[in-house]
Amino acid sequence: MHPGGEGPAGAPGALRAVEAIAPDVTALGPLAPFASDPGVTDLFVNGERGLWIDRGLGPEHHGGWRADEGEVRALAVHLIARGGRHIDEATPAVDVRLGDGIRVHAVLPPLSVSGTLLSVRVPRAAGSRLGALARSGMFDGEQERRLRDAVTQRRNLLITGAGGTGKTTLLGALLAEAPPGDRIVLLEDVSELRPAHPHVVSLEARQANLEGSGRIGLDVLLREALRMRPDRLVVGECRGPELRDLLSALNTGHDGGAGTLHANSLADVPARLEALGATTGMTARAVARQAVSAFDVIVHLERIDGRRRVAGIGGLRLEGDRLEVEAC
C-alpha cells in the first residue's frame, strides 16, 4: 500500500472550534497518517478503487493511495483482529473499536461486490462540552439553554439523526453536564462514548465466537446494567430488541437516561420506534404508550454542507392510540 505524500490538509473552522481530542491512530497502520490529521473524521477504502477522506465536508478521493484487493483484505483482517474479533467468509461484516474509540467496519466479498470495504470513524469531539459545540455552530443559545435544562431536570433524552450527524458527540457533551455524583452506565454495541464525567462505567456488546456462541447483545447488557444501580442509563444506539428493555427501564423510575436512534427527521421518529418495536413483537399501540412515558425530549440532528446542527427539539404525544411527535 502506498499512501502517497503527506496527510490531508487542515480542518474547516467549524471543526477547529470544537475541543478535539487526539486519539492514538497508530493501530490503523498505513491509514494512520490520514487519521492523524485533526480535521479528518472518516476514512473509506473501497477495495482497489482507492481511499476517500472526509474532513467534515463529505468524502473526497485521495489520488495518491494505491492498494490492490489482496492488500486491502489483509489490512481489513489485521484491523479487525486488533479489535479482538475475526472476519472471514463465514463472518464477512464486522464492526470493532480500536483504542480510545476509533471505530472500524469491514465488509468482505462476496457480501461486498466492490471488493473489501473499510469504513473508519475517527473520534474528534467525544470529550467536548456543550459550550464548545455551541461555538462550532451545532446549536444556538436558546437551544443550548434548553439542552442544559433537560440534563439538570433529569429529562429522558432521545437523540436522533442520520449517520454522521453528531449524535454520539452531542450525547457525550450532555452527559458531561450531569452532576459529578451521578453514576452513568453506558451500553454500546461498539464503545464510542467518552463523556468528560468522573463516574462513568461502560459495557460493550460481544460478537459470537467462531462456533457461533458467546454473543452478548445490548438487550442482555441492559438487563445487567439495571442491577448496577445507574443514576443515568444510556444506550448508545437503539437498533432492535434493546428498545423494549430501554422503554421498560425508563418507565420504572430511571430518569435522566438517554439513547440515540437513526431517523431522517423529527416526523420520522414515531415510525422508526414502531418499526424497532415490531422486531420484538410489540404492537404499535404498546410502543406508543411506553415511548410517550419514557422519552421527555427528542433532539434531532442534521448535517448540511458539512456542519452538524440541531435541526429541531420536540416531544412525543398520543393522538388516540397513534404516536406523534411535535416540535417544541
N, C-alpha and C positions, 0 to 999 in steps of 0.2 A: 504494500500500500504506500502511495506517495502523496502525502498531504499537500505538497506544492506550496512553498513560501510560508510567510508569517501567518499568524492567526488573523481573523477578520477584524475589521476596524471597529471604532468605538460605538457606544450605545446612544440612542436618542435621548434628548434632555429629559423626557418624562420618566425614563427608566433610571437615569442617574439621580433623579430626585429622591428615589426610594432608597432607604438604607439597606444596601445589598449586603449579603453575606458572601463569603468566599469559600465554597466547598472544595474539598480535595478531589481533583479530577484525574489524578494520575492513574486510577484504575481503568480509565477509558482508553488507555494505550494510544494508538495513532489518532484518536479523536480528541485527546487531551489538549493539544494546542488550540483547538477551536473552542472547546468548552471552557478554557481558562479565560477567554475574553469576557470581561464583566458585562458586556452588552448582549451576550448570547443566552437565549432562553431554551432553545430546542435545536437538536441536530437530527437530520434524517438521512439515512443511507438507503438508497433504493437499488439494491443489487449492483450490477455493473453500470447502471446509468448515472451513478455518482452520488455526491453529497450535497444536501441542501441545508442552509443555515438560517435560523430565524433570530433576528436581532430585535424583535418586537414589532416589526412591520410586515411580517409574513415571510415564508421561506424563500430564500434566494439560492440559486445554483452556484456552487463553488467549482469553477472550471479547473482548478489545479489538482483536484482529488482524483486519484486513479486506483482502482482495485478491481480484480476480476471476481467472479462469483465464488470461487473457492476461498479467496481471501476474506470476502465479506462473511461467508458462512463460518469460517474459522473464528473470525472476530466475534460473531454472534454467540457461538458456543462458549468462547472464552469469557465473555462478559456475563452471560447467564450463569456460568459456573462460579464466577467471582461473587455473584449474588446468592450462592447457596442452592441453586436449582439446576435443573437439567433441561435440555432441549434436544429433540431428535424427531424422527418421523412419527413416533407414537405420541409425542407431545410437541407439536410443531409451533405453538404460540405460547410464549411465556413472558411474564412481567416480573422484574426484580428491582430491589433497591440496592444501590451501591453507596457505601459510606454514609455521609450525612444528607441523605435524601435525594441523591441522583437516581432518577427512575429510568430504567432501560426496558423497552419492549421489543421483542424479536419475533419474527414470523418466518418460517422456512417453507420452501416449496415441498409438496405441490399445493399446500394451502395458499401460498402466495404464487401467483402466476407471473410475477415480475422479478423473480429471484429473491434472495434473502433480504428481508427488510429489517431495518433498525430504526427505532424512534427513541431519542434520548431527551429527557426533560431535566434541565439543569436548574436547581432552585436558586433564586436570586433574592427573593424578598420574604423568605419564610420567617425571618426574625423581625420583620418590620412592625412598627407601631402605627396606630391609626393616623396620627399626625403626619407621618411621613407619606402614607398613602394619600392623604388629602392633598399634600403638596405636589404629589405626582399627577393629580387630576382624577383620581378614581372616584371621588365624590366631593360635593360642595359642603359648605359649612353647616347648613341645615341638616343635610343627610348625616354628617359626622355626629352632630348632636343627638340625632335620633338613634344612631347605632350605639353610641356610648350609653344612652338611657336604657336601651334594650339590655345591655350587659349588666348595668347597675341594678335594674329592676328584675333581673333573673328571668327574662323572657326567653322562651324556647325559639331558636332561630333555625330556619331552613334557607340555605344559600344556594341559589340556582343559577344556571347559565350553561352555555356550551363549553366544550373543551378549550382550555387555554384562556379563559376569560378572567382568571384570578380568584376562583372560588377558594382554593386552599390558602392563598396569600391573605385574603380578607378574613377567613376564618381564624387563621393563626394570629392576626393582629387583634381581632376581637377577643380571643381567649387571653391574650396578653393583658387585657384590661380588667380581667377578673381579679377580685381581691386575693392577695397572696395567701390567705388562709384556706382558700378553696382547693380541694383535691380534684384535679381534672384527669379523667380516664379517657384516653383516645383509642379508638378502634379503627384500623385501616387494613385494606387489602394489601397495599404496599405502603409502608410508612413514609410519609412526606411531611406531615405537620411538625413544626418546630416552634411552638409558641414561646415567647420570652416570659415565662412564668416559672416560679420556684417549685411548684408541686404538680408535676405532670408525670403520669405513667402511661406508657404506650404499649398496646397489644397489636400484633401483626398476624394476619391470616397465614395459613400454611398450605402449600401445594401438596397434592398426593405424591407419594414416592413412586419408584419405578414399578412397584407391584400394584399401584393404583389405590393404595390405602394410606391412611395417616392424614388425610385432608382435614383441615380445621377452618371452617368458613366464618364470616363475620357474624352470622346468626349464633354460632356456638360461642364466639368470643363475647358477644353481647350478654349472653346469659351468665358467663363467668364474671364479666365486669360488674354486673348488678350485685355480686357478692363482695365487691371490693370497696363498698361504701363511697361511691363517687359523689362529689358535690355537683359536678358538671359532667355529664355523659355525652361524648362526642363520637359520632360515626362519620368517618372521613368521606364516604360516599355510599348512598343507599342505592343498591343495584338489584335487590331481589328479596330473598327470604328475611334478611335482617330488618326490612321495613316494618314487618308485622311486630317484631320484638321491640323495635325502637318506639313505635306508636304505643305499644303496651307500657313500656317503661316510662315514657313521658306523660302517660295518663295515670301513673300511680305514684305521684309525688316527686318525681325527678325534674326539678325546674332548672333553668339556666343551661339546658342542653342544646345541642346543635347537630346539624348534619348538612351534607351537600347533596345536590340532585342535578342530573343533566336535564335541562329543559331549554327550549328555544325562546320562551317569553314567559312573562308572568301568567298570561292567559293559558299557557300550555301546562302549567303545574298540576292542576287537578287531573288532567288526562294521564300525565306521567305517573302520578301517585296511584291512580286507579289501575293502570297497566301493571305496575310493580306489585300492587296488592293482589291482582288476579293470578300472578305466578305462585302465590302462596295459598290460593283458594279463598281469599277474601272477596266478598262481594263489593260492588261499587258503593253501596249504601254503608257497609261496615267501614270501608276506608274513609268515606266522607265524614262519618260521625267521629271516628277516632282522630282523624287528621285535624279537624277543626279544634278539638280539645287539646291536641298535642303541640301544634305549632302556633306560636303567637305572632311571629313576624316572618315574612318571606322577603328576602333581599335578592333581586335579580341583577346579574352582571352581563354586560355585553362587551365585545371587543370591536371597536370601529377605528379604522385607519391606524391600527397598532396600539391604540390606547384602550386600556381596560377601565371600565367605568360602571358605576351603579346606575342601571337603567330604570329602576323602579323599586319601591318598597311597598309591600301590600300585606294583606291578611286573608285568611280563608274564612268562608262563611257558607252556611247551608241555605240553599234555595229549594225548599221542600226536602227531598232526600238527595238532592244533587249538590256536589261540591263545586263551589265557585271561588274565584279569587278577585279581590278588589284592591285597587291602588289606594294608598292612604298616606 
